[in-house]
Amino acid sequence: MILFIFEGERECPVFNTLQHLFFKKETEPFICVYKSNIYSLYSHIKEYDFIGGQEEVDTVSALNEILVKQGNNELSSINPSEIAEIFLFFDYDFHHSRGTLEENNLHLKELLEYFNEETEAGKLYINYPMIESLRYTKALPDDDYINYTIARTDCRNFKKIANDFSHYSSFDHLVRSTNSNEAEEKNKRRDENISRNWLYLVRMNAIKANYLCNDRNSLPENISDISQARIFDAQLLKYVQTDNCHVSILNSFPIFLYEYRKDILQ
């Protein structure tokens, strides 16, 4: 079984679409919604000695304890031994005021160092600045995507900014919603269009990540060239820790697909 831990409910319809279009039918994912941000996650796992502890911590059991205290029993029925891989998806949200920008960046760096392997503690993926980066494009494929950034001062309004900027009026070009009243052929064509849009996004985000990390406007030669830790370090160096304090717009779901489905662009 594969465990997917999402920051909020917004990710669920996106993932359900990816599962239908790109996952093998025998894949058994289990979705858990954390219902809070990445910096809240850091505070909680520090209490449980995830990071820097002397003993190995079971991610599923520890997260379940955290969630149960918040009234969330989603993980209570899961046996940790049944989980083969763990993936976590959260937003950067670098406008968040829980701590200073420097403190938040330090905490996120620790998280990325700890959650760096899906078959062990889990693998963390970050959206820059948030999940709505999926919509921050003109008509797909968007050749200008590689240049898009957003200032920290504008991030509180990023959902509206992405909505106003996007060529698309909603997530309908990326999220599957089969209409049972329509003919099967029409639903099939809709799936094909959505799948094509996702393949555009996979290519665009993989190339942009490679450009960000390695100054190459091409697909990366190796997946490790665009690891989440390398992306984060490059964001800090080239954008966040500059006088303009902005971030390169990037979404983790296409990059996850690029890594998980190595044949996806062939």
Secondary structure, 3 states (H helix, E strand, C coil): CEEEEECCCCHHHHHHHHHHHHCCCCCCEEEEECCCCHHHHHHHHHHCCCCCCCCCCCHHHHHHHHHHHCCCCCCCCCCHHHCCEEEEEEECCCCCCCCCHHHHHHHHHHHHHHCEECCCCEEEEEEECCHHHHHCCCCCCCCCHHHCEEEHHHHHHHHHHHHHHCCCCCCCCCCCCCCCCCCHHHHHHHHHHHHHHHHHHHHHHHHHHHHHHHCCCCCCCCHHHHCHHHHHHHHHHHHHCCCCCEEECECHHHHHHHHHCCCCCC
